[in-house]
């Protein structure tokens, strides 16, 4: 029998969990205006990883904009 941790590793399940987490913390509005600090706070309660997220958003914008 597969345990819940194994199920959470499945791509469809892990994606569903990530979407639910994002939705429950109401991250869309902050993300839509590139408020990385607000998204970071909603996800982990502080500013952990903020510099890296800021760098990655800037990189993503060079690719997708």
LINDAWO-V334910 format. One record per pair of residues at least 24 apart in sequence whose ideal C-beta (glycine too) atoms are under 8 Angstrom apart, sorted by the first residue. I is the first residue (numbers start at 1). J is the second residue. Records with the same first field share a line. If there is no record, write none. Layout:
I = J + J
This chain:
none
